[in-house]
Amino acid sequence: MLIFREQEIRQHIDVDPQAIAVVEQGFTSLSNKEATMPPIMRVDVYEHNGEVDVKTAYIKGLEMFCIKISSGFFDNHKRGLPSGNGMMLLVDSQTGIPKAVLLDNGYLTDVRTAAAGAIAAKYMAPQKIETAGVIGAGSQAKWQMRALSNVRRFHNIIVYARSEQRIADFVQSMKRELGVNVIVAKSAEEVVRESNVVVTTTPASSPVIRAEWLHRRLHITAMGSDAEHKQELEPAVLAQADQYVCDSVPQVARLGELHHAIDAGVMQLTDAKIELGDITSGKRTGRENEQQITVCDLTGTGVQDTVIALHAYKTLTKNGLGLEIS
């Protein structure tokens, strides 16, 4: 078995065109019925505002598949700790023997989540973007903006979050890394009204975006709702969108924004007709014109974990890295 440490993973894997491409191929495999992906297993730790998820997927033809343990403890910033953590285990597809452990502490989850946001924007966002908006200013907010810069050019970022410390860090990081102007909004409404692309990156349990703020030439990627109690979009946002796309219909009907819209009676399960993989595979089209309002509902899939873990494994072993244990 090979063990890879976070430091060497970070040195060789990033949200770059190659990582985005492998995640895109993962979505295509899911659409083409080449993946076996069971429901997510989750343990909630309510008294500490935390959760632990187990995700996995086997993709036909790949030599290994990933079983991932991922945690999110959303008060960790008060302790000076990241909210996300975890590790990935690669299992031999023919024998079931564990072959590698990636001790990434949640880093690869950040990368594959950001890659999914980039893929959503690639196919669904307007071609011309002046301002990108993000609600939330934590680690994933930064990752989403880094990823977006791979598929769209933009001059401004407008951000809203409750933590002044996180906002200050976000502003400094994005100015330095992306060379863009960063505007601090006074409200989530300001972010939506002033942007052509908005990404929500919060663990909110009540809507942070209202339907009355929507406007033409707008794309929203909601990636924070990955549990039944989480919600970032008012149900009417989904109902008013010209195009609604998700990563996995069964997952969003259980955990994503869609299940809130169904509960509210503004959408039905049959309204979820397009998965992101249907677009990456060429079966369906994304944005059809610049004036549309589009929404992508992302809950995070085991397919993403398998392809990013294999991408990391191949890259690291090619460079002679990893601690071998007999």
N, C-alpha and C positions, 0 to 999 in steps of 0.2 A: 504494500500500500504506500502511496505517496501522500505526504501532507504538505500543503502550501500555506504560507503565512500571509497575513494581510499586507505587510509591507511589500512583498514581492508581487502580489496580485495588483496592488495599486500602481506599482512601477510599470506594469506591462498591459494593463487593461484600462480603457477609458471609454467615455461616450464619444466614439469616433465613427466615421462611416462604416468601418468594418463591424463594430459591435452592433450598430443599428441594422446593418444588413443581415446579420445572423438572427437577430430577434425578428426581423421582418419575415425571414424564411420560416421561423417557428410559427408565426401566425398563419402563414400559407399552409404549412403542414397540418395545422389544426383544422383549417377550412377544408382541406382535401381528405379529411377523415383518416389521416396517417398517424394520429396521436391517440393514445389512451390516457385520459386525464380524469382521475377521480375527484370528487368534491373536496374542497379544502377542509381540513380539520383545524379547529381553533379552540384554544383555552383562554377564557377571559379571566383577568385578575382585577376585578373592579376596584378593590380597596386600594390598589396602587396604580390605577388608571393605565393598566397594561393588558397586553394580549400576546399570545404565542400562536403562530400559524405553522402548519405543516402542509407543504405543497409539493406535488410531484407530477411528472408526465413521462411516459415512454413514447418515443417517436420511432416509428417503423424504419428500420435500416440503420439506425445509429448504434454505435458499439457500446454506449453507456447511456444511462439516464440518471437524473438528479432527484434526490430527496432532500428538500430544504426545510430547515427549522429557522423561522424568522420571528423575532420579537419586536414589539413596539410598546415602549413604556413612556407615555407622553408627558410625565412630570420629570423625566430625567434631566432636562435642561436646568432644573433648579439645583441639581446635584453636580452640574458641570459635566454631565455625561450625554452622549448621543441618544436619541430616542429609539433608534433602530439598531438591531443587533442580529446575530445568527450565524449559521454555517451551512455549507452544502456538502452532501455526500454523493459521490458518483458510484453507481453500481453497474457491474458488467451485465449487459443485456442478455448474454447467452447463458451465463452461469449463476447470476445473482450474487456474485462475490463482490464486496465493497473494494473499489480500486483506488479511490482518492478521497481525501477530505480537504475542502477549501475553507480554511479558517479566516473568512473574509470579514467577520463581524458586521455583516449587513451591507458591505460595500458593493458586492455584485448585485444585490437586490436594488440598491440605488441606481446602478448602471442600467440594469435591464428595465426598470420602471421608467427611467428617463428616456431610454431608447423607444419604449412604447409611445411615450408622449411625442417624440420626434416623428414617429411613423404616422401617428394620428394627424399631426400638423402637416406632414408631407402631402397627404392625400386630401385633407379636409379644410385646411386653413386657406384664407385668401392668398393669392400670389404676392400681392404687394402689402407689406406690413410696415407701418411707421412706428407703432407702439405695441409692445407685448406686455401683457398684464399678468401678474401672479398674486394670488391670495394665499398668505402664509409666507414666512421668510426663513424657514428652517433649511435643513440640509437638502431635502428633495426639491424645494423651490429653486435653489441654486442649480441642482442637477437638471431640472426641467428647462431652465433658460440656457444652460450650456448645450443641451441636446437640441433645443429649438434652433440655435445658431448654426447647426449643421444643415438645416433644411430650408431656412428662411433668413433673409437679411432684415434687420430692424435697427433703428437708431436709438430707440428709447425703451426702457423698462419702467413700468409703473407698478409699485408694490404696496400692498396693505397687509399689516399684521398687528397683533396686539402687543407683542414684545418689542420694546424700543431697542433693547440690546441686540435682538436677532435682526431687526431692521438695519441697525447700524453696521452689523457684520455683513449682511446681504449687500448693502449699498457699496461698501468698500470692495468686497469680493468681485461683484459684477462689473464695477467700473474698471478694476484692474485686469480681470480676465477677458472680458468681452469688449472693452473699450467703448461702452455705450453710456448714454446719459441715464441716470436712475432717478426717478421721481418717487417720492414717498406720498402716497395718497392718504386722505383723511378718512376714507371709507371704502368698503368693498364696492359700493355703487359707483364711486369715482373710477375705480379700476375698470369695471365693466364698460362704462360709458365712453372711456377714453381709449379703449384698446380694440384691436382687430383679432387678437388671440388672447384668451384668458386661460390660465391653468390654475386649478384649485388644488392645494397641497396640504389640507388641514385634516385633523381628526374630528371635525365638527359633528355634533349630533343633531343640529338643526340648520336649516338652509342659510348659506352665506351669500347666495345669489338669487335675486328675485326676477320673475319674468318681466316685470314692468321696466327693467333696465335694459332689456335686449334691444339690439339695433341691427340694421343690415350690415353685411360684410363683417360678421362676427363668428368666430369659432371658439368653443369652450371645450377644454379637456378637463374632466373631473376625475381625479385619481385618488382622492382621499377616502371615499366610501367603499370599504372592503369588509364591512361587518354589518349585521342587521340594524344595529342602533346608530350607525353613522349616516350622515346626510349632508351634502353640500349645496344641492340645487333644489329650489322650490319645484314641486312636481310639474307645475305649469311650464317651466323652462323646457322640459322634454317635449311636452305637448305642442308647444309653439315652434319648436325647431323644424326647419325644412328637411333636415336629415338627422336621424339619430342612429349612431353606430356604437357598438360595444365590443369588448374583447371576447366575452363568452356569454351567450344568452342564458344558459342555466345559472351561471354565477351571478350575473347582474339581477336576475329575477329573484335571487335569494339574498344577495349582499349589497348590490349596487344601487345606483339612483333609480333604476327602473322599478325596483320593488316598492319604493315609496310612491312612485307615480301610479302603479297598479293599485296600491292600497287607497290612494286618494281618488281613484276612479277616473283619472284623466287619460290613462293609457291601458292597453291590454297586452298580454304576453305576445300576441300575434303582431303587435306593432313593432316588436324588435325583430326586424327582418334581415338586418345586415350586421355581420361581425367584421371586425377589422381585417381578419384573414380573407374574407370574401373580396375585399378591395385589393389587398396585396397580391392575391392570386389572379386578379383580373376578371373575376366573375361579376363583380359589381363595380360601379364607379363611385368615387368620392364626391367632393364638391363639384357641382355642375355649372355654377356661375358665381361670380364675385359677390353677388347680392344676397346669397343665401345665409341663413343662420344655421350653423351646424353644431352638434354636440357629440362628444365621444365619452363614453362611460367606461372607465378602466378599473378593474378590481384586482388585476395581477394574476397571471396564470402560471401553472406548473410548466407549461411549454416554454415560457420565457426563461424559467430557471434552468431547465435542462440545456437549452441552447447556449445560454451565457456561461454556464458551468463548463460545458464541453469546449467552448471557445477559449475560456481561461486555461483549461487543462492543456489543450493543444499548444497554445502560445507559450505557456510556462515550461512544458516539457521540451519544446523546441529549443528553448534557451537554457536547457540543462538544469532547471530549478526544481525544487521539491525535496523534502526529506523522506528518504525511503526507510520503511519499517518492515521488517520481515515478520 
